[in-house]
Amino acid sequence: MSRQLAELGYYLLAGAGGEGPAVLVDEARRGEELGFGTAFISERWNVKEAASLSGAACAVTERMQIATAATNHNTRHPLITGSWATTMHRLSGGRFTLGIGRGIAAIYGAFGIPAVTTAQMADFAQVMRRLWQGEVIVNHDGPIGKYPILALDTDFDEDIRLALVAFGPNTLRLGGRLFDDVILHTYFTPETLARCVRTVKAAAEQAGRDPDRVRVWSCLATVGDHLPEELRLKKTVARLATYLQGYGDLMVSTNDWDPAVLQRFRADPVVQSIGGGIDHKATAAQIAHIATLIPETWLQPAATGSPGQCVERIRREFDYGADAVIMHGATPDELEPVVSAYREMVP
C-alpha cells in the first residue's frame, strides 16, 4: 500500500455542487485510492448539507480523514451538532473533524440568521469539548445562548478534532487558542499565508499550547494545464470572482490588493447581471469577460501549469509555513496527475 499523504487534502463536491451530491461517493473512494489524507466538505444551502455528506463519505472510506470546512454552529442546537460529531466520530473510527466557520454575513442577514461572532465560536468550541468529555453543563449563559442543561452522555470521553476556517486576525488567533486545525482561504498570497501561520502559532503558544499541534492548512487552487481551458477559467477566474462577490473587501484587505480594482469589478454590468455565484451561474462568455477584470497578480497564488509545476508550487506553501495543503477546486480524477507527480517529487 502506498504512503497515505497525510499532508494533502482535497474538497469533495468542489465548488457549487457540480453534478449533485451523489457523485460524492465516487469522489471519496477515488480520493482515498489516490492516498489523500483528508477529504473536506463545505456547505451550501442547496444540495450540500454537511451532516449527510459526512456520513456518506465516511461510509465508503476506511483510512481517510473526513472534515467539514465549514459548517456553522448557529443553525443547529448545540446538542444536535455535538451528537452529530460524536456519531460521526464513532462511525468513522475516529476519522472525523468538525470544522466550523463564520459564513458569509450578507447571506446570513438575508435569511434572518444572526451573524456569527468570534466570541460565539470560542464558546461553542469550549462547550463541545466539555460535552465530549461527558460533562453535564448546568445553566450555561454565554455567547451561544442560554441553556438550562446541556448534556450528551456522562460516559463520553471523546477526542474529536475541531477545525476553524479562518480569515481575519481575530479568527486566526481563536484558532490558535482553541482549535486543532486552522484552514485558510484560497488565493492568499505567500506573504498573507506566512503572516496567518505566524498569527495562529503565536496565539497557540500564548495560550500555553504546543504550536506544532495546531495544524494550519493552506488552501491552494490546483488547476493543471491537462484540463481544458474553459474548465480552467471556471476553476480560477470564476471561483475567485465568486469570492469577490461574497466578501471581496475582506479578500482585498487581507492580501493588500487595490480596492479600486474591486470597485470596477462590482460596477461591471456583466458581473451585476449574474444572479448567483459566478462559478455556478456564469456562462463561458461571461467568465471570459470577467477574466479581463481580474489582475493576473490576483490569480497567481495558485498551482497551475504542468503537474510538475503544480507540485513545485504546492511545495512552496510548506516553505511559507503551512503544515498541510488542500488541493482546492478540483476532483480526484482531475488531481490524479498532480498527485502522481507529487509522489515522484516528494519522497
Beta strands, then each sheet from edge to edge (+ up, - down):
strand 1: 5-11
strand 2: 36-41
strand 3: 65-68
strand 4: 96-100
strand 5: 137-142
strand 6: 145-150
strand 7: 161-165
strand 8: 181-183
strand 9: 215-224
strand 10: 302-305
strand 11: 324-328
sheet 1: 10+ 9+ 8+ 7+ 4+ 3+ 2+ 1+ 11+
sheet 2: 5+ 6-
end
